[in-house]
Each structure stands twice: as C-alpha cells, then as structure tokens.
Amino acid sequence: MISMDRCKREQIVGFLRNQLDVDEKLEFLGHVEACVQCWEEIYNARKNEHPHYYKRTSRQVKITDSELKRIDTLQQEADEKVA
C-alpha cells in the first residue's frame, strides 16, 4: 500500500485520467481511503470537471411574520375545536 508520507502526484493524475492498471488502481484506492489529502484532491478535481452534479439543491422557504401569525391563529383555532 502507498505510504501516506509519499503521496504521488503522478498516481493522482493517472487515476483521474484512467491510466492506472487494475493493480495500481486498487492500491491507489486503498491509499485514498486513508489519506484525506489525496481524497480531497480527487474530490475537487471531479467537482471541477462536473460542477453541475455538485450544485446546491436545498430550497429556502421565506415566510413573513404576518404569515406566521396567521398560521399560529389557525393552529390555535384548530386546537380549540379539538379541546
């Protein structure tokens, strides 16, 4: 296995270009599993290649104070009907 002390740029480039043979790729993937620096480099390279896969998709819903008050009023009315 590749020592974390000797991360090789050539292997990262070879992996990204799909130029490693099967044994080299397996050895490198074993190393990446334990090496945060190499993992981040691979992640960032792939992210730069395919930015559309990494877009934030979370949606924020903005509710005004008057809408919150209306919701509270409706909830109170519903609670009173149940009680």
C-alpha positions as CSV (number, residue, x, y, z in Angstrom):
1,M,0.0,0.0,0.0
2,I,1.2,3.5,-0.7
3,S,2.5,5.2,2.4
4,M,0.7,8.4,3.4
5,D,4.1,10.0,3.7
6,R,4.7,9.6,0.0
7,C,1.6,10.6,-1.9
8,K,2.5,10.6,-5.6
9,R,1.1,13.3,-7.8
10,E,1.6,11.0,-10.8
11,Q,-0.7,8.5,-9.3
12,I,-3.4,11.0,-8.7
13,V,-3.1,12.3,-12.3
14,G,-3.0,8.7,-13.6
15,F,-6.2,7.9,-11.6
16,L,-8.0,10.9,-12.8
17,R,-7.0,10.1,-16.5
18,N,-7.9,6.5,-16.0
19,Q,-4.3,5.5,-16.9
20,L,-3.6,3.1,-14.0
21,D,-3.7,-0.6,-14.4
22,V,-6.1,-2.6,-12.2
23,D,-3.5,-3.4,-9.5
24,E,-2.3,0.3,-9.4
25,K,-5.8,1.5,-9.2
26,L,-6.7,-0.9,-6.3
27,E,-3.5,0.1,-4.5
28,F,-4.3,3.8,-5.0
29,L,-7.9,3.5,-3.9
30,G,-6.7,1.8,-0.7
31,H,-4.4,4.7,-0.1
32,V,-7.1,7.3,-0.8
33,E,-9.4,5.6,1.7
34,A,-6.8,6.5,4.4
35,C,-5.4,9.8,3.0
36,V,-7.5,12.8,3.4
37,Q,-5.3,15.0,1.2
38,C,-5.5,12.7,-1.8
39,W,-9.2,12.1,-1.3
40,E,-9.8,15.9,-1.3
41,E,-7.7,16.3,-4.4
42,I,-9.6,13.7,-6.2
43,Y,-13.0,15.1,-5.0
44,N,-12.1,18.6,-6.0
45,A,-10.8,17.5,-9.4
46,R,-14.0,15.6,-10.1
47,K,-16.1,18.5,-8.8
48,N,-14.3,20.9,-11.2
49,E,-14.9,18.5,-14.1
50,H,-18.6,18.1,-13.4
51,P,-19.9,21.1,-11.4
52,H,-23.5,20.5,-12.4
53,Y,-23.5,17.4,-10.2
54,Y,-22.4,19.4,-7.2
55,K,-25.0,22.3,-7.2
56,R,-26.7,23.0,-4.0
57,T,-30.3,21.9,-4.3
58,S,-31.7,23.0,-1.0
59,R,-34.5,25.4,-1.1
60,Q,-35.2,28.0,1.5
61,V,-38.8,29.0,2.1
62,K,-39.3,32.5,3.3
63,I,-42.3,33.1,5.5
64,T,-43.3,36.6,6.5
65,D,-44.2,37.5,10.1
66,S,-47.9,38.0,9.1
67,E,-48.0,34.5,7.5
68,L,-46.5,33.1,10.7
69,K,-49.1,34.9,12.8
70,R,-51.9,33.6,10.5
71,I,-50.5,30.0,10.9
72,D,-50.4,30.4,14.7
73,T,-54.0,31.7,14.7
74,L,-55.2,28.8,12.5
75,Q,-53.4,26.3,14.8
76,Q,-54.9,27.9,17.9
77,E,-58.4,27.7,16.4
78,A,-57.9,24.0,15.4
79,D,-56.6,23.3,19.0
80,E,-59.7,25.0,20.5
81,K,-62.1,22.9,18.3
82,V,-60.4,19.7,19.4
83,A,-60.5,20.7,23.1
